[in-house]
Amino acid sequence: MNNFTFYSPTEFVFGKGTENQVNELVTKYGATKVLIVYGGGSVVRNALLTRIEESLNHQSVPYVTLGGIQPNPIDTKVYEGIDLCRHENVDFILAVGGGSVIDTAKAIATGVPYNGDFWDFYIQKAVVKSALNLGVVLTIPAAGSEGSGNSVITKSDTLQKLSIRVPELLRPRFAIMNPELTYTLPPYQTASGIADIMAHIMERYFNNTAETEVTDRLCEGLLKAIITEAPKVIKEPDNYGARANIMWSGMIAHNGICGVGCDEDWASHFMEHEVSAVYNVTHGAGLAVIFPAWMTWMASHHVEKIAQFAHRVWDIPESDNKKDMALQAVTYLKNFFISIGLPVTFEQLGIPDPDINLLVEKLHQNKGEYVGAYVRLSKKETLEIYKLAL
Amino acid sequence: MNNFTFYSPTEFVFGKGTENQVNELVTKYGATKVLIVYGGGSVVRNALLTRIEESLNHQSVPYVTLGGIQPNPIDTKVYEGIDLCRHENVDFILAVGGGSVIDTAKAIATGVPYNGDFWDFYIQKAVVKSALNLGVVLTIPAAGSEGSGNSVITKSDTLQKLSIRVPELLRPRFAIMNPELTYTLPPYQTASGIADIMAHIMERYFNNTAETEVTDRLCEGLLKAIITEAPKVIKEPDNYGARANIMWSGMIAHNGICGVGCDEDWASHFMEHEVSAVYNVTHGAGLAVIFPAWMTWMASHHVEKIAQFAHRVWDIPESDNKKDMALQAVTYLKNFFISIGLPVTFEQLGIPDPDINLLVEKLHQNKGEYVGAYVRLSKKETLEIYKLAL
């Protein structure tokens, strides 16, 4: 186990009706003027936004709004938000939505106090030294951004999809998590969120660090819980208990606890980011395609931890033929994804003829000669893995 | 799953050599004058205390010290600490040790700004409204106090052993956790710590709350990890990886994440507190005696979750005879405790003829007519459980 620092100072307020605490929490964390960031669609249709606005009015917390954040959120909305915050003297950002909304809010939070282009942080030209405080009302369990210090933004002109990780500044001060708010999520979005959550766990789990029994068991346990609860939320969208378990698993999967002291991988995420940046598909659905391909490749090249995953998560009996165990696990995982309505090939993802060479070029242009840590993958290997996803 | 708030803002700094960051962390969290609280023994012998004092001197952070904290820490040391803090204008408490030292530090932290007897908080006569900041250098993985908002103190004249839980004020600002500092723990203390850690998980796990799959799987996974790592630390006291896993599991077991949204039990803890208060035995060793007795009783009265524990933690095959599954699990658990050198009966604990009636009387005097939540236990039942531990 490597040395590490784990610091997760977000206040998670979880359960039925908790969105009614938004005024109290915004005030508690010192907001004097708020920017509410949201997407559109369900937040407006379900009148959640109206309720939050009324709640702030009730407490006399002034606010302005920025709507229309799209999935795979882009830089132009970030610039818009930064301008708005500066013009309106906003000192607190409230994200009402899922990962795209929260990640946009975080990008705005870094950009407001910075005397330059916020994109500098994403291309590692500058380091985030301060940020506005932010809070979250979560409506989509998936990205885990409600508990993480991460943000992923796509630059609209170059289609670069890049991330930053600044836990000490970008973890939300609070995250309101009411599972009831997820009842109206369409099944495909629910399922894509589940794949994203599982991927966040697996990116951490597949590592070569010695003596990680505690984090291994936490990861395996979470995955088992998700495999049990996922079919329930697909079948009964208003099953509170199942929705609650999925929502909470999404936070734990990505607040860092599943990977402390480990050399995390993240190759599948980086490979998927190119797919969703170029083809604008749902990130989680893209992961359901890429991760099994990555795992299939690993079965032939570095099978050890994939075999452990097979045995401990999928109850595949231990055997000397670890490759066979691993490939069985890939089949189980794919069947699981299919059972909740997700694609497991590029074709099923709606990309029958992907430009794989372009994906490989962009990937290594953005991420350097190698991606991943479980096995360091150069262009030759990432090409092979993309092909396994055809 | 019940509504809950989870807020764990402690900065955990984990790994080799991390005690060297103590000066930096104390300064980061605003200390201008520090009280160092410690026990004696190994902290002095290993020169850890000297290194910490030198480290603070180096940064010119003035400090005073309070040593001699004993296991099952008592109120008189708390009063001494409060007086010292007031006299010396201390604004930050640094606990260097295990649970007894940290719990004493927390009690002092509540008492300094309070215009009354700190014991008021423990007998629920008053509510903690402010407390000094505190930091921890952990030397014993057991109590989980490094990540919790809890403190347990014994009143020396009445032998009342009572606890408070004030997460918003009593979670340490930082906790330095270097597994190397635990190499010199005697095997019995190591094993007792392990039993305490497991008990913290099980007190949360044995609940009747519906739909707790995520927390169930986290608890089961942690227990499995501990069962794997424990024999290693007993056999090889300087096995870094195993020590690291045990140390980290002790924090996760008790920072609250294992019990969010659940009606936790805690009957075994309260029953044990009477044993260690009256007979001054090691808390964890007492739990190794009490918890299997509690579980044996439950096998006949409310078997459901004990049978799940049997199957998922101990790999006992599922069967219609759940009581049999549960009793098998009790045997496995006892054998595990015995294998790491712990007692599983009062006699083995060095109390061949315990005054069980006194324990029952004190228990219900301190905790009311009923203890526990998995099954609410009155005097009749707690008496039966104590007898099962003979």
Interface residues (C-beta under 8 A of the other chain):
Chain A: M1 N2 N3 F4 T5 F6 Y7 S8 P9 T10 E11 F12 V13 F14 G15 K16 G17 T18 A210 E211 T212 E213 V214 D216 R217 L218 E220 G221 L222 K224 A225 T228 E229 Y240 G241 A242 A244 N245 W248 S249 I252 I257 V260 G261
Chain B: M1 N2 N3 F4 T5 F6 Y7 S8 P9 T10 E11 F12 V13 F14 G15 K16 G17 T18 A210 E211 T212 E213 V214 D216 R217 L218 E220 G221 L222 K224 A225 T228 E229 Y240 G241 A242 A244 N245 W248 S249 I252 I257 V260 G261
